[in-house]
Amino acid sequence: MTELVTVPKEQQRIKLEEEQEDFFLPKFNKKVVNLFKEAFWKSRSLRYAGFLLRTINHQRKAAQRRTEYKQKGIQVPAFLIYSVTRRCNLRCKGCYANAFNEINGTSRTELDVLKMEQILSEASEAGSSIVLLAGGEPFVRKEELFYIAGKFPQIIFPVFTNGTMINEEIIQNLKKYRNIIPVLSIEGHMFETDTRRGRGVYSKILSVMKLLKQNGVFFGNSITLTRKNFDLVTSQCFVEEHLDSGCKLMFYIDYVPVQAGTEDLMLTEEQAQRVPHLTTEYQKKFPALFMGFPGDEEKMGGCLSSGRGFFHISPEGFAEPCPFAPVKAADLNNMSFLEALQSPLLAAIRANHEKLVETQAGCALWVNREWLAELDLLVKTQQQ
C-alpha cells in the first residue's frame, strides 16, 4: 500500500528537495511572465499591443500574489484547466473526454455561469491568471464563455476547440474579447485529421483559420502527438504552413492512451525526449509561441499537476489533479478555491512529487495511475 508521504532516508535529500521547490515558484512565475513578453514581441500587431502590455502587467501582479500565498504555505497555480462541458458535436477517436465520461460518468449537471464566476473570482484573487478552457467542445457554451471573458478581462482564456462551431458571430466576439484565444485542434493534414475527427473537419478548420486571420484574431493550434504523425507535425514545413495561415501559438500534446488498445499510438521514448528541444528551437526560430505538454514540464522539474503549476476543474465542479487523472480531490460546489487547493489528495500528490519527475513518455500521473489510485484510497480511508 502506498504511504501518504514518502520520507527519504537521508535528511540531506529532504533539504535538497525543499530547496528545489522553493526555487521552482520564482522560476515558474518568471516563465509565465516571459511567455507574454514573447507574445508581445512576436504578435506584430498594433491591435494587440495595448492588450498584451496590460496582460504582462497583470501577470506580474498575479505572480506576486502567488509568491505571497507561498510564504503563507499555500501554493497557488498560475494555470487552471477547466473543462466547461462534456458535450461535443464531434466524436473523435481516442478522445480522453469521451473515455473518462464512460468510466467516471456523473449525474451532476454542469456548473452554471454564476458558480463559474464565483470560482474564477476566487482563483483570480489568489493569483491564478491563465485558465485553459476545454471540454467537450467549449463553444457549446459560447454565451457563458463570452460573459465570463467580459467579467475577467485580466485572465487569459485559451479555448481548446475543434473549431467547427466557430462562425461569424463568434469571430466578432473574439475580436471584442481579446483575452479569449481560440486554439484549434488538428492532427496533421486532411488524412490524419479527418481519420480521427470525421470527414470534412480538416477543410472546415482551414476555412476557420482563414477567417480568423482575415479578422486579425490571435489564435493557435493544438496538435496531439502520436507515434504515427510525429514526423509530419513537428517538421519545419508543417510549422511554416500553419504560421502562414495566421497561427501564433502551437501546443504539442502527447497522446495518452486512455482508451484500451491504443497504446501503440504513444510516443516512443526518443520522440518524447525530442519535444522540449523542438519547442525551444522553434521558439527561437519563428515568430510564434511553442509549448509542449507534458514534455516541457521537464524544464520545471517534472509534473505540474495537482496545484504545483495547475489543476483541473471538471464540468460539474470537482477539483482533479489533471485532465488525464480525473480523480475527485475536492468539490468546488461546497468549498472555496483555496480550500480545494489544499485538499488532502492534491497535497499528498505534491508531497510525493519525486514519483512524478521522470517517465519514459506521456503524462506522469497516467503512467503512475495505480499508485495514484492507492494514494486516493489511503487519503479517503484516513478521512473516515
N, C-alpha and C positions, 0 to 999 in steps of 0.2 A: 504494500500500500504506500502511496506517495506521502511524504512528510509535507506539512504545510509550509514550512520554511526550511530550506536546506541550510544546515550550519556547517561551513567548511571546517576542516580540522585545524587549519593554520590561521591564527588571528591576523597574520600579515596579509593573507588573501582577502579577508573581510575588509581590512582597511583600504586595500588597493581598489576593491570593487566600489566602496563608498566614495573614494576619491574620483573614480571614473564617472560615477553617476552625478557627482557634484559638478564635474566638468561638462557633462552632457548637456545640461539645460542651457547655459550661455552659448555653447557651440550650436545647439539646435535653434535657439532664438535668432542667432546671427544668420543662420542659413535661411530661415523663413524671411527675414527682412531682405536679405540679399536676393532672394527669389524675385521679389517685386522690384528691386532696383534693376535687375537684369531685364525684367519685363518692360520697365520704363525705357531703357536704352534700346531694346530690340523692337519695341512696338512700332516705331517710325510713324506714329500717328499723332498729330496735334490734337485730334479729337479726344484721345485718351490721356494726354499728358497731364492735365489738371487732376483727373480722376486717379491716376497712378501715383502722383505726388501725394495726394491726400491719403491714399492707401498705404504708402510707405510710412507716413507719419503715424497712422493708426496702428500699423503692425509694430512699430517701435513701442508705442504706449501699451499695447497688448502684451508684448514681451516683458515689459517692466512689471505688469500686473502678475504675470506668471512667475516671475522671479520673487515677487513679494509673497505670493502664496507658497512657493517652495520654501522660503525662510520660515513659514509657519508650519511646515511639514506636509503641505498638500501640493502634489504635482499636478498642475492643470495642463492638459494637452493643447497644443496650438491648433490642431485639426480635430474635427469631428467628421465621421462618415454617417450620414443619416439616410437610411432607406425610407423614403416617404410613402411608398406604396408597394404592394405585392402585385398590383395589376399591371398588365402589359398587353400591347396589341400584337406582339410577336411571340413566337415560341421557339427560341433559339436552341440549337443542340448544345448540350453541356452547360446550360445556364445554371449558375450556382444558386440564384434566387429561386428558380423552379425546384431545384433539387432539395433545398432546405425547406421550402414550403411543404413539400411532400413528407419530409422527415419530421419537421418541427411545426407542423400546422397549428394554428391557434384560432379560436372562435372570436377573439377580440377584434374590434374594428380599428381602423387607422386613427391615429391621433387627430383631433380636429385642429383647425388653424389657430384657435386661441391657446390651446395647450402647446402647440408648436412654438407660438410666440413667447409663451412663458419660459419654456426650456431654453430657447435661444437667447432670451434676455438674460437669464442667469448665467449661461455659458459665456456670453459676450462680456458681462460684468467681471467674470473670473479671469478672462484673458484668452479664451478660445476665439480665434479670429478668422478661421477658414473652415467652412462647412461644405463638404463634398456631398452633394445630393445624388442619391442613387435610387434604384427600385428593384424590380419592376421598371416601368417607364415613368420617370418623374413628371413628364408633361401631361400625363393623365390628370394631374392636379395643377394645371397651369395657373388658374386664377389664384390659388393659395400661394403658389411659389412667388408670383409677382407681388402679392400682398406682403409676404414676408421680406422680400428683397427691398420693398419700399420702407418697411419698418426698421430694417437694419442695414442702412447704406454702408456702414463701416465693416460689415462682414463680406468676405468674398465667397460666392456660391458657385463653384464649378458643378455643372449639372451633367451627369453621365447619362447620355440619351442614345437611343437607337437612331434618332434623327428623323424618323418617318412621320412624326406628328408636327414637325416644325413647318409652319405656314406663314403667310404674310402678317397675320395678326401677332403671332409670337415674335416674329422678327422685329416688328415695330416696338414691342415691349422690351425686347433685348436692347434696342437702341436707347430706350429710356432708362432701363435698369442695368447699368454697365457692370454692376457687381455680380450679375449672373453671367457665367461663362459657359456656353454650351460646349460639351466635349462629346464628339460623335464617335460611336463605336464602329470599328471597321476591322476586318480580318485580313486584309490584303487587297487583291483586285477582285474582279467580279466572281470568279470561280470560288475563291476562298470565302468571300463574304456571303454570297448567296447560298453556298452549300451549308453554312451554319445558320444563317438568319432568314433565309427564304428568298424565293425568286423575285427579282426586281428591286431588292433592298439596296444593292450597290448603286444602281442607277439613281435611285431616289436620294441617296446620301450625296452623290456628286452634284445633283441639282440643288440640294440644300446648301452645300458648301459654296456653290457659285452665288447663290442669293445672299448668303452671309457676307461673302467678300464684297459683293456689289454694294451692300448696305453698310460696310465698314464695321461689322461686328467682330469683336475679338473672339476667336473660337479655337478649339483644339480637337485632337483626335485621340481616342483610346484604342489601343491595339492589344488584343490578347495574344501573347506569345505562346506558340506551341512548337513542338519539335519539327512539325511539318512546314510551318510558314516562317520560321525564324529567319532563314537566309534572305527571303524576299523582303519582309517588312523592316529588317534592320539594315538593308542595303542603302547606300548613298543615293542611288537612283530613285528608290521609293520615297525616301525622305524629301528629296528635292521636288519630286512630283507633288507631294502634299503641301509643301511650303509654297509652291507656285499657285496652288489652289486657295491660298489665303490662310492656311493653318499656322498658328503661332505657338502652339503648345502640343507636345506629343507625350502621352503616357504609354509606357510599355508595361503590361501587367502579365505576370507569369500565370499560365494556365494551372488551375488547381483542380484535380480530378475528383470533384465531389460526387460525380455520377460514376458508379462502379462500371468497370470495363473501358474506361477512357484513360487509364494510366499511361498508355503508350503515347499520349499527346503531351505529357510533361516534358519540360526542357531537360536536355542532358545536363550533367554537371558542368561540362565545358561551356555549353551555351549560357547557362545561368551565370557563370563567372564572367562572361563577356559583357553582360548587360550594363553593369556600372561603368565599365571602361567606354562602352559605346555612348552612353548618355553624356559622360564627361567630354568625350571627343566632339560629339555633335553640338554640345552646348557652346564650345569654343568656336566651332566652325561656321554655324548657321545662325541667322537672326531669329531664333525661336528658343523656347524652353523645352527641355527634355527631362523626363522623370521616369524612373523605373520602380515598380512595386511588385514584390518586396525587395528587389535587387539592391536598390540604393540605400536600404536600411543598414547595410553593412558599414556604410560610412559613419553611421550614428551608433555603432556598437551593437547592432542586432535589432531584433523585433521591436517595433514601436507601438505595438498594440496595448490594450488594457489601461490606457491613460498615460503611458510613457510618452507617446507622441500623438496618439489618437485613441478613440474607442468608437464603437458602432452603436447607433440607436436604431432599433427595429421599427417598422411601421406602427406597431402597437405601443411603443414607448419603453421597451426593455433596453437597458444598457447591456451591451455584449462586448467581449474583448475585441472582436474583429468580424467583418462580414463573413470570413471563411471559418470562423469559430463561433457560431451563433448560440452560445451558452448564456442563459439568462443570469446575469450577475446582479441586477438591481432593476427596480420598477420605477421609472420616472413619473408614473401616474400618481404615486403617493409619497414621493420624496424629492428633495431638491437636487439640482445638478451636482453640487458639491458632495452631498450625501451619497449619491450614486457613485461618484468618482472614488469615494473612499470605501466602497463595498468590500467585504472580506475576500471575495473571489478575485476582483481586479487587483487588490492589494497583494494577495498571495502570488498571483502571476508575476507582478512586478518584483516581488521579493525573491522569486526564483528565476530571475531573468537570465542567469547563466545557462539555463537549459535551452534558451531560445536564441543564443548568439550565433550558432553555426548550424546550417542544414545543407544538405547536398544541393537542393534546389527547391524553389517554391516557398509557400507560407510555412514559417516555423511552427506556428500553432497547429496547422493541419498535419504536419509531419509528426508532431507530438500530441496528437488528439487523444490517444489512450491515456497519456499522462494527465492531460487536461481534464478528462472525464473523471479520473481518480481524484484529482485535486478538487473538482467541483463537488464530488460526493463527500469528501472529507470536510470541506467547508460547511456543507449543509448539515452534516452529522454533528459538527461542533456547535452549530447554531441551535440545535434542538434542545 
